Amino acid sequence: MKDIEIIPLAEKKAEKRSIRKKQIEKTVSHPMQVVDGYGGRKVAQSKVIIKGKDYLLRVVYEEKRNKYLVVTTYLTSQISRYWKEENK
C-alpha cells in the first residue's frame, strides 16, 4: 500500500468541513468507488451516514509513484450526481 499524503490546504479544508483524517485515509485506501477526475486526478468515493443523513465523501487525489497525494476532500448530499452505477 502506498503512503497517503494530504497537502496542507486539503487538511485545512477537511478540518473546516469536519472530515477526519482517518475518514480520508480509509476512503483512499479502501474506496467504495474510484472515478476519473480532472487533469488525470482520481476521486475516491465512499457513502457515509452522518447524523442519520446519507452523504458521499469524495477525496480528490493524484497517484504518484510512491504515494497518493490528496489535494481536496468534501462531503456532498448529491450522491446520484457523482455516483457511477455499474453497467449490468
C-alpha positions in Angstrom: 0.0 0.0 0.0 1.3 3.4 -0.9 1.6 6.2 1.7 -1.2 8.8 1.8 -0.1 12.4 2.0 -2.6 15.2 2.5 -1.5 18.7 1.3 -1.8 21.4 3.9 -4.6 23.2 2.1 -6.6 20.0 1.9 -6.0 19.4 5.6 -7.4 22.9 6.4 -10.4 22.4 4.2 -11.1 19.0 5.7 -10.9 20.4 9.2 -13.3 23.2 8.3 -15.7 20.6 6.8 -15.4 18.3 9.9 -13.9 15.5 7.9 -11.4 13.4 10.0 -8.0 12.4 8.6 -8.9 8.7 9.3 -12.0 9.1 7.1 -9.9 10.5 4.2 -7.2 7.7 4.6 -9.9 5.0 4.7 -11.6 6.3 1.6 -8.4 6.5 -0.4 -7.1 3.1 0.8 -10.5 1.2 0.6 -12.8 3.3 -1.6 -16.3 2.1 -2.5 -15.7 3.6 -5.9 -13.0 5.4 -7.8 -13.9 7.7 -10.7 -11.8 9.9 -13.0 -11.3 13.5 -12.0 -9.9 16.4 -14.0 -6.3 16.6 -15.2 -5.5 12.9 -14.6 -6.6 13.1 -11.0 -8.7 10.3 -9.4 -11.7 10.7 -7.0 -12.1 8.0 -4.3 -15.7 7.9 -3.1 -17.4 6.3 -0.1 -21.0 6.6 1.1 -21.3 7.6 4.7 -24.1 8.4 7.2 -23.8 11.5 9.4 -26.5 12.3 11.9 -28.9 10.0 10.1 -28.4 11.6 6.7 -26.6 10.0 3.6 -23.6 11.7 2.2 -20.9 10.9 -0.3 -17.3 11.6 0.8 -15.2 12.5 -2.2 -11.4 12.6 -1.9 -9.6 14.0 -4.9 -6.0 12.7 -5.2 -3.1 12.3 -7.6 -1.4 8.9 -7.8 2.4 9.3 -7.6 5.0 6.6 -7.9 5.2 6.0 -4.1 2.2 7.8 -2.6 -1.3 9.1 -3.0 -1.3 12.9 -2.8 -4.7 14.2 -1.5 -5.5 17.6 -3.0 -9.0 18.2 -1.6 -11.9 16.4 0.0 -15.6 17.2 0.7 -19.0 15.8 1.6 -22.0 16.1 -0.7 -25.6 15.1 -0.3 -25.9 14.9 -4.1 -24.9 11.3 -4.2 -26.7 10.5 -7.5 -24.8 13.3 -9.3 -21.4 11.7 -8.6 -22.0 8.0 -8.1 -21.5 5.9 -11.2 -23.8 2.9 -11.4 -22.1 -0.1 -12.9 -23.4 -1.4 -16.2 -25.0 -4.8 -15.9 
